[in-house]
Structure formats: C-alpha cells, structure tokens
Amino acid sequence: IIIKDDAQYHYLQTNNCTLFTNNFTLPHASHLASFYIKYNITIFRCNRSLNATLPKYIYKYSNCSDYDIYYGPPNTEIPLGFKWPSFLAPCSTIQLAVQAKPTSNPFQFLSASIAIEVRLSDTCESCLNRGEGQCLLDSKGNFYCAKGMQIFFLYFRVKNV
C-alpha cells in the first residue's frame, strides 16, 4: 500500500523543519495482521546542547532553528542486534519514509510516499491457505476463521500524528 502525505511533500519541497515534528504511526498489530513502514529511517530530534563525537555512520543536520537532527542508515540496512549510540537516548525519535540512501541533507532522501507492508498473522494466513474461509475478529477482538467465505477484507485507519 502506498500513501502520499501532502503535508510531508510540502515540507520536503520547502526544506521546512516542521517535517521532523510529525511522526507517521500505523495501527497496532492485531490477530489478523500487522503493519510496517517498509522503507523508513529513524530520525533523532535532539536539543542543540547535545555534544557528542559522531560515529562515521551517523549524520548530523544543524539547519533547523530549534534542534539538531541525527540519523544513520535506513532501517532496512540495520543489522540484527544493532544499537544506536547512547548519546541519542534523550532525543525524540521519529520514523519517516525514505526514497534513497542518506546524505548530509535529509530533505534530499526522505519521501512523502510511504510504502506500508501488511503482514497477515500466522493464524489468518493458515485459514486462507487451507481455503477455510475469511479471517474475522469477534466482538472481543478474538480471531476466528469464518467457514464458507472466500473473500478476505481488511480495514484499517492510518493516523498521522
């Protein structure tokens, strides 16, 4: 699923640091599916008073008036077990979509087009693969496989906070 965020597009086109105050969030995982921003990067918004020696893989962008921005590789390139440097702990974190490898200017590689990956839960996928019917949740949010139905519907609401 691809969603274009018009406000984010405007911020990117105008190099507006308001971009770094909005975090794109998705619905929580359910018994039916989970949702992920497929191509994203973790951005750290930090007070200017933060003074640290940066590892080679961390960029710092200082052209915002009230804070500095730090970031590293896109999340798809971060190896298992990776830990961000501890000096970033007091910073706010934001997940934003990317369209290219990071450069010293985040407005050049961030994207307003957000690719969302939907992953079916194991129980729902099993229900569908066995041809048993449709994946549904009852009124208490518990999963069940509705027999005799062949269509899978998934409804979710995306919220930009």
C-alpha positions as CSV (number, residue, x, y, z in Angstrom):
1,I,0.0,0.0,0.0
2,I,1.4,3.4,-1.0
3,I,0.2,6.6,0.8
4,K,1.3,10.1,-0.2
5,D,1.4,12.6,2.6
6,D,0.7,16.0,1.0
7,A,1.9,17.9,4.1
8,Q,5.1,16.0,4.2
9,Y,5.6,16.6,0.5
10,H,5.3,20.3,1.1
11,Y,7.8,20.2,4.0
12,L,10.3,18.3,1.8
13,Q,9.9,20.7,-1.2
14,T,10.4,23.8,1.0
15,N,13.1,22.3,3.4
16,N,10.8,23.0,6.3
17,C,11.9,21.5,9.6
18,T,8.3,21.0,10.7
19,L,8.8,17.7,8.9
20,F,10.7,16.5,11.9
21,T,7.9,17.2,14.4
22,N,5.4,14.7,12.8
23,N,5.6,11.0,13.3
24,F,3.8,8.7,11.0
25,T,2.1,5.9,13.0
26,L,0.2,2.8,12.0
27,P,-2.4,0.7,13.7
28,H,-1.1,-1.8,16.3
29,A,-0.8,-5.4,15.3
30,S,-4.0,-7.4,15.7
31,H,-4.9,-11.1,15.5
32,L,-5.4,-10.5,11.7
33,A,-2.3,-8.6,10.6
34,S,0.5,-6.2,11.4
35,F,1.6,-3.1,9.5
36,Y,5.1,-1.7,8.8
37,I,6.5,1.3,7.0
38,K,8.6,-0.7,4.6
39,Y,11.3,1.8,3.6
40,N,12.0,4.0,6.6
41,I,14.6,5.7,8.7
42,T,14.9,6.5,12.4
43,I,15.4,10.3,12.9
44,F,16.6,11.6,16.2
45,R,15.5,15.2,17.1
46,C,17.8,16.5,19.8
47,N,18.4,19.6,21.8
48,R,21.3,21.8,20.4
49,S,23.1,21.3,23.8
50,L,23.9,17.7,22.8
51,N,27.6,17.5,22.3
52,A,29.0,14.1,21.1
53,T,31.6,12.6,18.9
54,L,29.7,11.1,16.0
55,P,30.5,7.6,14.6
56,K,31.1,7.5,10.8
57,Y,27.6,6.1,10.1
58,I,25.7,8.9,12.0
59,Y,24.8,12.2,10.1
60,K,24.0,15.5,11.9
61,Y,21.8,18.1,10.3
62,S,22.0,21.5,12.0
63,N,19.9,23.8,9.8
64,C,16.7,23.6,11.9
65,S,16.4,26.6,14.2
66,D,15.4,24.9,17.5
67,Y,17.1,21.5,17.3
68,D,19.6,19.2,15.5
69,I,18.7,16.1,13.6
70,Y,20.7,12.9,13.7
71,Y,20.2,9.8,11.6
72,G,22.1,6.8,10.3
73,P,21.3,4.1,7.7
74,P,17.8,3.3,6.6
75,N,16.2,0.7,8.9
76,T,16.3,-1.9,6.1
77,E,20.1,-1.8,6.3
78,I,20.5,-2.0,10.0
79,P,21.8,-5.4,11.1
80,L,20.2,-7.5,13.8
81,G,21.5,-6.6,17.3
82,F,22.4,-3.0,16.2
83,K,22.2,-0.4,19.0
84,W,22.1,3.3,18.4
85,P,24.7,5.3,20.3
86,S,23.7,6.1,23.9
87,F,24.1,9.8,23.5
88,L,20.9,9.8,21.3
89,A,18.8,8.4,24.3
90,P,17.4,11.8,25.4
91,C,16.3,12.7,21.9
92,S,12.9,12.3,20.3
93,T,12.6,9.6,17.7
94,I,10.7,9.8,14.5
95,Q,10.1,7.3,11.8
96,L,10.0,8.7,8.3
97,A,9.9,7.2,4.8
98,V,13.0,7.2,2.6
99,Q,13.5,7.1,-1.2
100,A,17.3,7.0,-1.4
101,K,20.5,6.5,0.7
102,P,21.0,9.1,3.4
103,T,23.1,12.1,2.6
104,S,24.1,15.2,4.7
105,N,20.8,16.8,3.7
106,P,17.7,14.8,4.9
107,F,15.4,16.7,2.5
108,Q,17.2,15.0,-0.4
109,F,16.5,11.4,0.6
110,L,13.3,11.5,2.6
111,S,10.0,10.7,0.9
112,A,6.4,11.8,1.1
113,S,5.3,8.4,-0.4
114,I,5.0,5.9,2.4
115,A,5.1,2.2,1.5
116,I,3.1,0.2,4.0
117,E,3.6,-3.5,4.2
118,V,0.7,-5.6,5.6
119,R,1.7,-8.9,7.1
120,L,-1.0,-11.4,7.8
121,S,-0.9,-13.2,11.2
122,D,0.1,-16.9,11.1
123,T,-3.4,-17.9,12.1
124,C,-5.1,-15.8,9.4
125,E,-2.6,-16.9,6.7
126,S,-3.3,-20.6,7.7
127,C,-7.0,-20.0,7.5
128,L,-6.7,-18.6,4.0
129,N,-4.2,-21.1,2.7
130,R,-6.3,-24.0,3.8
131,G,-9.2,-22.5,1.9
132,E,-11.4,-22.5,5.0
133,G,-12.9,-19.0,4.6
134,Q,-12.4,-15.5,5.8
135,C,-10.3,-14.1,8.6
136,L,-12.5,-12.2,11.1
137,L,-12.4,-10.9,14.7
138,D,-15.3,-11.4,17.1
139,S,-16.7,-8.6,19.3
140,K,-13.9,-9.2,21.8
141,G,-11.2,-9.0,19.3
142,N,-10.5,-12.7,19.1
143,F,-9.7,-14.3,15.8
144,Y,-11.8,-16.9,14.1
145,C,-11.9,-18.4,10.6
146,A,-15.4,-17.9,9.1
147,K,-16.2,-21.1,7.2
148,G,-17.5,-21.0,3.6
149,M,-16.4,-17.4,2.8
150,Q,-13.8,-16.9,0.2
151,I,-13.1,-13.2,0.4
152,F,-10.6,-11.6,2.8
153,F,-11.4,-8.0,3.8
154,L,-9.0,-5.9,5.9
155,Y,-9.9,-2.5,7.2
156,F,-7.6,-0.1,9.0
157,R,-7.3,3.5,9.6
158,V,-4.0,5.4,9.2
159,K,-3.3,8.3,11.5
160,N,-0.6,10.9,11.0
161,V,0.3,12.2,14.5
